[in-house]
């Protein structure tokens, strides 16, 4: 899958990046600021054998796009894998009558591996690497884009809003960077304000500034996960993201992910920088 994705992405760039210009630029950049597709991830621990006093290791990429922000862009944030008591998770499975369902087929209980959720896709990271390598994006601009609403690594309306400011063609010399930033500044508005606040960070120290933002959020998230009520909020967020995934054509098999059958979620949910889980209705 990895080698196939790389070959396919290279073919796309070879076709569209010619004579110093990337054509159809928005089709590439939408994979940086929107959720075009996802991968699925989980804890490495099996749900059925999880003991109440065992620490459940949660997938880091549910909370942060580590592969792009930390690995590809090298933001020097120091974070540890998040863990919760197994009882927190198994209590939620019982409380919300978790099951698998596909049409009339219902299987009681969780999927094989605990805390199965969507995460940012490999495909999008490969696109990001291609944009960086070909000079369409600088590390700083890419980081500012991905740090917008970074605590929601998928399904972020705030990042998606930024796509409209990219032109359909961009030069491969980085000259489109200033034009994009100015385009965001011109209309003003709350949806673009977070990007501009990140862009206006001292260019000589943005890496450490962004690392501090991530680490501060991680500390608050760790504190939240230290209580059963706090984990309950995270479980609700996980269910919300699974439901968003199920609305997409990629969700082909109903039995792939669990369903919290008694959990009512009126609006989809998001997380803020203080690790609070809040409603995020589709209509802004």
N, C-alpha and C positions, 0 to 999 in steps of 0.2 A: 504494500500500500504506500509506504513512504517513497520508494523509488518511482513508482507509477505516478504519484502526485507531483514529484519533482519534474519528471519528464513532461507531464501534461502542462505544468505551469511554465516551464521553459519554452515549450511550443507556443503558448499564448503570448509570451513576451516577444519571442522572435517574430511572430506575425504582426504584432501591434507596435513594437518599438523599432522604428526605422528612421533613418536620416535625422537622428537626434531628437525625435519627437515620439512620445507615447500617445497613440490614438486610443480612443475609447477609455480614457483615463479613469472615468468614474466607475467603470465596470471592475477595475482593479482596486480602486480606493474604497469601494463599498465593502470590500472584504477586510478592511482595516477598521472601519467605523460602524459597520452594521453586522448583524448576525445572519450571514448567508446560509450557513450550515453549521452543524455542531458534530462533535464526537460525544460518545457516552463514556462515563468513567464511574468509579465506585471506590469504596474502601477495599483494600486487599483481603479483608476478613469476611468469612462466610456468615451470612445472617443467621442461619439455623443453629449454628454452634456457638454463637456469641453469648458469653457468660455475663451476668449482671455486673460483676465486679471487674470485668475485663475492659481495658481502655480501647475504644473504637477509634481507629485512625481515619480521619475524614479526608477526602480528596482535596488537595490544595487548590486545584484549578477550578473548583466550584466557587471559590471565594476571590480568586485573583488570576489574571492571565499571566501566570509566571513565565510561560514559554516565550511570550513576546516581550514583556516588560523586563524580566530579570535575565533570561537567557539570550534573547536576540538583541535587546537594547542595552543590556549590562547595567541596569540601574542597581546600585549596590545595597539593596535592602536586605537586612538580615532577619529572616522569619523562620519560625519553626512549624513543623507539621502540627495541625490542630487535632486534639484528642478529647473525647468525652467518655464518661462511664457508659458501659454497654447498657445499663439499665435505663438511661435516658432514651436510648434509641428503641429498645424493645418495648418500653412503656408507650411510646408514640405509635408503634406498630399496632399495639392492642387498642389504644384509645381511639385511633382513627380507622380501625378495621381495615388494615392494609391488605390488599389482594391484587391478583392479576386478572385481567379481564380482556376478552377479545370477542365482541359480539355476544353470543349466548354462552360462551365458555368462561367460567369463573373458577379461579384457583385461589384458595385462601392462603394468605401469607405473603411474605416478601419474595423477591427474586433471590437468586443464589448468593450474590454478594451484596453486602449492606450498603445503604446510602447510594443507590444508583441514580445518577443525575447527568444532565447534559453539561458539556464543557466547551470552551473554544476549540475550533477545529485545527487539525494539522494543516489543512489546505490554506487557511487564512494566514498562518505563520509563514508558510512558504511564499505566499504572495508578498507579505511584508518584507521578507528577506530580499525578494526580487526587486521591489521598489527601492529599497535602500541601496542594493548593489548597483542598480542602474542610475542612481542619482536623482530619482523622482522625488524622494523624501530624504531629508536629513534625519539623523538620529534624534535631534532635538524636536523637530516637528512631529515625527512619529510618536515620540514619547508624550508630547503634549496632547496629541489626539487620543492616545490610549489611556492617559491618566484622567481624562474626562470621565467621571462616573466609574472610576476604576474598580470600585467595590462591587460593581455589577458587570462581570466580564462578558456576559452575553445578554441579549435583549435590552440594550440600553437605548432609550429614545433620545437621550442627550447627545450621545455620540452620533447616532443616526442623523440627527438634525444637521450636523456639520457637512454631510455629503453634498448638499446643495451648493456649497460655496466653491467646490472644485470645478475647474473647467473641463470640457470634454477632451481637450488635448493638453499635454504638459511636456515641456522640454526636459531633456535628461541631464540638464546642468544645474538643477536646483533653483533656477530663476523664478519658478512659479510659486515659491514659498512666500515671498513678500506679497504677491498678488492675492494669494489665498487668505493670508492674515488680514489684509486690508478689506477683503470682501466680507469677512466675519465682522470686522469693526463697524463697517458702514451702517448695517441695519440695527445694530445694538440688540437689546433684548436679553432676557434672562437665559435663554437656551444657549447663547453663544458666550455668555459672560464667564463661565467656568474655563473654557478653552483660553480665553484672553488672559485670565488671571494666571494661568499656567505659563502661557507664552511670555508674559511680562516678568517672570522670575528671572533674576540675574543670569544671563547666558553663561557666565563662568562657573555657576554653581548649581545648575538645574538638576544634575544627577543626584547630588546629596540632598537637595531640597525635596525631590520626589521620593527618594528613599525614606526620608523622615516621615513624609505623609503616609507612606505604606506601613511603616513600622508603628506609627501612632495608631492607625486604624487596626492593625493586627493585635495590638495590646488590648484595645477595647473589645475586639472580637473574642479574644481569649478569655477575657473577664465574663463576657456574656455566656460563653459556652461552659462556664463553671457552675451554672445553675440549671436545674431542670426546666424552669420557665424560659430561660434564655435559649436553651437548645430547642424547646418547643417552637420558638419563633423561627429558628433556622430550619427546622423540619418543615414548617409551613412554607418558607421560601423555596425549599427544595421541591415541594409539591407544586407550587406555583410555576416554577420553571419547567417541571415535567409536563404540566398542562399546556404551557406555551409551546413546547416541543411537539405535543400531540396534534396541534393545529396545523402542523407543517407536513408537506408531502413526504418528507423523509421518514416520518413515523409510519412505517408500513405494517408493523406487527404489534398488536395490542398487548401481547404478553411480554414484550421486551422490558417495560418499566412497570413498577408497582403503582397502584392507585390507592390513595387514602380515601376510601369510599364514603366516610362520614364527615370528612373535612370540607366545610363550606368556605369557598374563597370567592367573594363577590368581584373584586378587582385583582388583577395580577399584582404581585408584590415586588418590591425592590429593597435594597439596603442602602442606608446613607453612610457617611463617613464616620459617624459615631456608633456604627453597628446596630442602629435601630432598623427594624423591618417595617416598611410602610406601604400603603396602597399605591399602586402605579397604574391608574386607569389608562386604557388605550388612547382615549381622547385627551390630549393635553389641555 
